[in-house]
Amino acid sequence: MRARRLVAVASVAVGLVALSGCRSEPGVAAYVGDHRITEDAVTEVIDDARAKNPAPTEATEPVPGQQVRLPGRSEVVSTLVLGQVCERVSAAEGYRPQGQAEAAQVAQQLGISPEATYARQVAEMYTCLSGIPVGSPVVPTEQELADLVAAGKRAGAVPADVTVEQAAPQLDGEQLRSALATRNALAEAVETYDVTVNPRYRPLEFPVLSFAGQAVAVGVPLGERGSDAVTEVSTPRPAQTGPADG
C-alpha cells in the first residue's frame, strides 16, 4: 500500500517565532516584542467565528461538502502571532508581498464564513508572508525522513507495516524539500524576535506541510524553542464538536 501524498498547507513562508525571557501576565496569550496578544482578543475572534458560522439545525441543513471548521484558540493565537511577526520583519527588511490572499478564498479553504474576522486575519497573514524570501530546497536528513514517516503513521497516512525505506521515496520530493527550506529560513529569522507564548498553548506550532487530511508533516515551532525535526501539531475540529482547546 502506498503512503498518501503530502499536501502543501500554503505556498508562502510561515512561522517566525522564538521564546525569549520569562514574561507572564494574567490575560495575555502571547507577546511579540512589546506587543501583547490578549486572551480577550483571542476570545473575540472565536466568538465572532461562532456567531457567523452557526451550527446547522434541522431548519438549516449543511451544504454537502462544506463542513464548517471553527478555529480553536491555538489556531487564533498562531495567526495573531505570525501576523505581528511578519509585519515587523517586513518593515525591518523592506519586504513586500509577492501575492494577494483573498479572504473569500481563505474562508472557503478553512470552511468558515468569509465575513468572519478570522478569515480576514488569515488572508492578511498569508499576504504578508508571501513577501518573506525562502532559500533553495533542502534535502531531508535520514532522521527527518524517519520522523516524517512516524508522523505519517500516527496520522494514518502511512500504513503501519511500511518501513522508512519503503515510504521515504514516496514522501521525499519538491514539496517536502521546499517546506524544509521554509522552516529553516524562518528558524533563522525568528532568533531576532522576542516572542513568548502562554504555557497553555505550548507546544504551539504552525504547519508548513501536511498529509492529506490536515495532519501536519512539517511545522514551525511558535513560542518555546523546539526541535528542527519534522513535527506534528493539532488541527482544527469540526464546528459541531467545538474547538479542541476551548
C-alpha positions as a Python dict, from the first residue, in 0.01 Angstrom:
ca = {
    (1, 'M'): (0, 0, 0),
    (2, 'R'): (135, 341, -95),
    (3, 'A'): (177, 623, 153),
    (4, 'R'): (-53, 914, 81),
    (5, 'R'): (94, 1219, -82),
    (6, 'L'): (185, 1527, 116),
    (7, 'V'): (-30, 1835, 73),
    (8, 'A'): (116, 2186, 89),
    (9, 'V'): (-54, 2398, 355),
    (10, 'A'): (49, 2726, 196),
    (11, 'S'): (277, 2843, -83),
    (12, 'V'): (412, 3125, 129),
    (13, 'A'): (655, 3130, 419),
    (14, 'V'): (504, 3070, 762),
    (15, 'G'): (647, 3075, 1108),
    (16, 'L'): (877, 3330, 1268),
    (17, 'V'): (882, 3288, 1643),
    (18, 'A'): (1131, 3244, 1925),
    (19, 'L'): (1091, 3233, 2300),
    (20, 'S'): (1291, 3486, 2496),
    (21, 'G'): (1274, 3578, 2859),
    (22, 'C'): (1012, 3486, 3116),
    (23, 'R'): (705, 3701, 3066),
    (24, 'S'): (370, 3620, 3216),
    (25, 'E'): (78, 3849, 3278),
    (26, 'P'): (-279, 3742, 3354),
    (27, 'G'): (-489, 3754, 3042),
    (28, 'V'): (-201, 3756, 2792),
    (29, 'A'): (-195, 3478, 2532),
    (30, 'A'): (135, 3577, 2371),
    (31, 'Y'): (392, 3853, 2336),
    (32, 'V'): (565, 3967, 2019),
    (33, 'G'): (827, 4212, 2136),
    (34, 'D'): (638, 4472, 2337),
    (35, 'H'): (306, 4383, 2174),
    (36, 'R'): (58, 4185, 2385),
    (37, 'I'): (-193, 3948, 2230),
    (38, 'T'): (-458, 3922, 2499),
    (39, 'E'): (-684, 3631, 2580),
    (40, 'D'): (-978, 3869, 2530),
    (41, 'A'): (-862, 3937, 2174),
    (42, 'V'): (-848, 3563, 2108),
    (43, 'T'): (-1195, 3516, 2257),
    (44, 'E'): (-1335, 3793, 2037),
    (45, 'V'): (-1212, 3616, 1724),
    (46, 'I'): (-1357, 3283, 1842),
    (47, 'D'): (-1693, 3439, 1933),
    (48, 'D'): (-1708, 3621, 1601),
    (49, 'A'): (-1643, 3297, 1411),
    (50, 'R'): (-1913, 3116, 1606),
    (51, 'A'): (-2165, 3394, 1551),
    (52, 'K'): (-2102, 3399, 1176),
    (53, 'N'): (-2087, 3020, 1144),
    (54, 'P'): (-2383, 2887, 1346),
    (55, 'A'): (-2411, 2512, 1385),
    (56, 'P'): (-2656, 2353, 1137),
    (57, 'T'): (-3008, 2286, 1261),
    (58, 'E'): (-3298, 2087, 1119),
    (59, 'A'): (-3416, 2407, 951),
    (60, 'T'): (-3074, 2486, 804),
    (61, 'E'): (-2918, 2173, 660),
    (62, 'P'): (-2544, 2200, 589),
    (63, 'V'): (-2436, 2222, 227),
    (64, 'P'): (-2288, 1888, 115),
    (65, 'G'): (-1910, 1900, 104),
    (66, 'Q'): (-1894, 2225, 301),
    (67, 'Q'): (-1822, 2121, 658),
    (68, 'V'): (-1773, 2420, 888),
    (69, 'R'): (-1448, 2414, 1086),
    (70, 'L'): (-1432, 2672, 1359),
    (71, 'P'): (-1082, 2777, 1466),
    (72, 'G'): (-957, 2672, 1807),
    (73, 'R'): (-779, 2914, 2037),
    (74, 'S'): (-439, 2779, 1937),
    (75, 'E'): (-508, 2847, 1569),
    (76, 'V'): (-613, 3203, 1650),
    (77, 'V'): (-304, 3264, 1864),
    (78, 'S'): (-81, 3129, 1586),
    (79, 'T'): (-239, 3361, 1333),
    (80, 'L'): (-214, 3669, 1554),
    (81, 'V'): (148, 3593, 1645),
    (82, 'L'): (254, 3527, 1287),
    (83, 'G'): (77, 3837, 1164),
    (84, 'Q'): (260, 4055, 1414),
    (85, 'V'): (598, 3899, 1346),
    (86, 'C'): (556, 3926, 971),
    (87, 'E'): (470, 4294, 997),
    (88, 'R'): (784, 4355, 1200),
    (89, 'V'): (1025, 4159, 982),
    (90, 'S'): (876, 4310, 665),
    (91, 'A'): (916, 4662, 800),
    (92, 'A'): (1271, 4594, 915),
    (93, 'E'): (1387, 4427, 592),
    (94, 'G'): (1173, 4614, 341),
    (95, 'Y'): (988, 4303, 224),
    (96, 'R'): (679, 4350, 8),
    (97, 'P'): (402, 4094, -55),
    (98, 'Q'): (453, 3887, -368),
    (99, 'G'): (94, 3761, -369),
    (100, 'Q'): (-252, 3859, -251),
    (101, 'A'): (-458, 3617, -42),
    (102, 'E'): (-831, 3691, -62),
    (103, 'A'): (-1048, 3647, 247),
    (104, 'A'): (-1317, 3471, 41),
    (105, 'Q'): (-1072, 3212, -89),
    (106, 'V'): (-916, 3159, 253),
    (107, 'A'): (-1263, 3124, 408),
    (108, 'Q'): (-1352, 2853, 158),
    (109, 'Q'): (-1034, 2661, 240),
    (110, 'L'): (-1092, 2699, 614),
    (111, 'G'): (-1460, 2610, 591),
    (112, 'I'): (-1588, 2929, 754),
    (113, 'S'): (-1784, 3236, 650),
    (114, 'P'): (-1587, 3498, 453),
    (115, 'E'): (-1746, 3752, 687),
    (116, 'A'): (-1559, 3606, 985),
    (117, 'T'): (-1278, 3820, 1125),
    (118, 'Y'): (-1056, 3511, 1137),
    (119, 'A'): (-1079, 3464, 758),
    (120, 'R'): (-960, 3822, 705),
    (121, 'Q'): (-677, 3785, 957),
    (122, 'V'): (-551, 3465, 795),
    (123, 'A'): (-567, 3624, 450),
    (124, 'E'): (-369, 3926, 570),
    (125, 'M'): (-112, 3699, 732),
    (126, 'Y'): (-58, 3493, 415),
    (127, 'T'): (-39, 3807, 203),
    (128, 'C'): (234, 3944, 430),
    (129, 'L'): (421, 3614, 448),
    (130, 'S'): (429, 3588, 69),
    (131, 'G'): (696, 3858, 74),
    (132, 'I'): (939, 3674, 300),
    (133, 'P'): (1215, 3512, 91),
    (134, 'V'): (1291, 3142, 124),
    (135, 'G'): (1612, 2972, 15),
    (136, 'S'): (1674, 2674, -210),
    (137, 'P'): (1505, 2339, -140),
    (138, 'V'): (1669, 2137, 138),
    (139, 'V'): (1745, 1765, 116),
    (140, 'P'): (1595, 1595, 425),
    (141, 'T'): (1824, 1408, 662),
    (142, 'E'): (1770, 1043, 746),
    (143, 'Q'): (1635, 1146, 1085),
    (144, 'E'): (1391, 1393, 931),
    (145, 'L'): (1261, 1125, 697),
    (146, 'A'): (1224, 880, 986),
    (147, 'D'): (1033, 1140, 1188),
    (148, 'L'): (815, 1219, 888),
    (149, 'V'): (724, 855, 837),
    (150, 'A'): (647, 820, 1208),
    (151, 'A'): (418, 1126, 1194),
    (152, 'G'): (251, 980, 886),
    (153, 'K'): (182, 654, 1069),
    (154, 'R'): (32, 839, 1366),
    (155, 'A'): (-191, 1027, 1124),
    (156, 'G'): (-292, 711, 940),
    (157, 'A'): (-140, 844, 619),
    (158, 'V'): (137, 582, 614),
    (159, 'P'): (45, 215, 675),
    (160, 'A'): (182, 79, 1000),
    (161, 'D'): (371, -205, 829),
    (162, 'V'): (553, 21, 582),
    (163, 'T'): (920, 80, 662),
    (164, 'V'): (1105, 410, 643),
    (165, 'E'): (1298, 277, 344),
    (166, 'Q'): (974, 199, 164),
    (167, 'A'): (789, 522, 248),
    (168, 'A'): (1072, 775, 221),
    (169, 'P'): (1098, 771, -161),
    (170, 'Q'): (725, 843, -185),
    (171, 'L'): (731, 1126, 69),
    (172, 'D'): (1054, 1291, -34),
    (173, 'G'): (1021, 1538, -317),
    (174, 'E'): (990, 1902, -414),
    (175, 'Q'): (711, 1982, -167),
    (176, 'L'): (895, 1836, 131),
    (177, 'R'): (1227, 1996, 38),
    (178, 'S'): (1066, 2336, -15),
    (179, 'A'): (889, 2304, 320),
    (180, 'L'): (1217, 2226, 494),
    (181, 'A'): (1376, 2530, 329),
    (182, 'T'): (1089, 2746, 453),
    (183, 'R'): (1123, 2605, 803),
    (184, 'N'): (1499, 2660, 809),
    (185, 'A'): (1474, 3015, 678),
    (186, 'L'): (1214, 3105, 936),
    (187, 'A'): (1402, 2937, 1219),
    (188, 'E'): (1699, 3160, 1142),
    (189, 'A'): (1486, 3473, 1114),
    (190, 'V'): (1293, 3424, 1438),
    (191, 'E'): (1602, 3450, 1653),
    (192, 'T'): (1575, 3824, 1607),
    (193, 'Y'): (1232, 3839, 1771),
    (194, 'D'): (1126, 3832, 2132),
    (195, 'V'): (817, 3609, 2127),
    (196, 'T'): (664, 3432, 2424),
    (197, 'V'): (354, 3212, 2420),
    (198, 'N'): (138, 3143, 2723),
    (199, 'P'): (213, 2791, 2859),
    (200, 'R'): (-149, 2688, 2798),
    (201, 'Y'): (-80, 2692, 2423),
    (202, 'R'): (252, 2509, 2430),
    (203, 'P'): (375, 2330, 2236),
    (204, 'L'): (243, 2556, 1962),
    (205, 'E'): (346, 2519, 1600),
    (206, 'F'): (229, 2641, 1263),
    (207, 'P'): (203, 2392, 974),
    (208, 'V'): (412, 2437, 662),
    (209, 'L'): (332, 2098, 504),
    (210, 'S'): (59, 1847, 587),
    (211, 'F'): (-53, 1499, 496),
    (212, 'A'): (-389, 1473, 322),
    (213, 'G'): (-646, 1517, 597),
    (214, 'Q'): (-460, 1807, 763),
    (215, 'A'): (-226, 1605, 985),
    (216, 'V'): (91, 1814, 999),
    (217, 'A'): (413, 1679, 849),
    (218, 'V'): (641, 1983, 886),
    (219, 'G'): (574, 2260, 1135),
    (220, 'V'): (743, 2574, 1265),
    (221, 'P'): (752, 2598, 1646),
    (222, 'L'): (582, 2902, 1797),
    (223, 'G'): (686, 3008, 2144),
    (224, 'E'): (921, 2776, 2324),
    (225, 'R'): (1224, 2674, 2125),
    (226, 'G'): (1156, 2332, 1974),
    (227, 'S'): (1329, 2071, 1762),
    (228, 'D'): (1402, 2146, 1398),
    (229, 'A'): (1284, 1794, 1314),
    (230, 'V'): (959, 1723, 1133),
    (231, 'T'): (680, 1765, 1385),
    (232, 'E'): (311, 1709, 1438),
    (233, 'V'): (54, 1957, 1569),
    (234, 'S'): (-318, 1961, 1627),
    (235, 'T'): (-564, 2055, 1355),
    (236, 'P'): (-898, 2241, 1365),
    (237, 'R'): (-1202, 2047, 1480),
    (238, 'P'): (-1539, 2028, 1302),
    (239, 'A'): (-1777, 2303, 1416),
    (240, 'Q'): (-2034, 2066, 1559),
    (241, 'T'): (-1784, 1919, 1804),
    (242, 'G'): (-1641, 2256, 1916),
    (243, 'P'): (-1281, 2379, 1915),
    (244, 'A'): (-1025, 2141, 2057),
    (245, 'D'): (-891, 2390, 2310),
    (246, 'G'): (-1193, 2587, 2401),
}
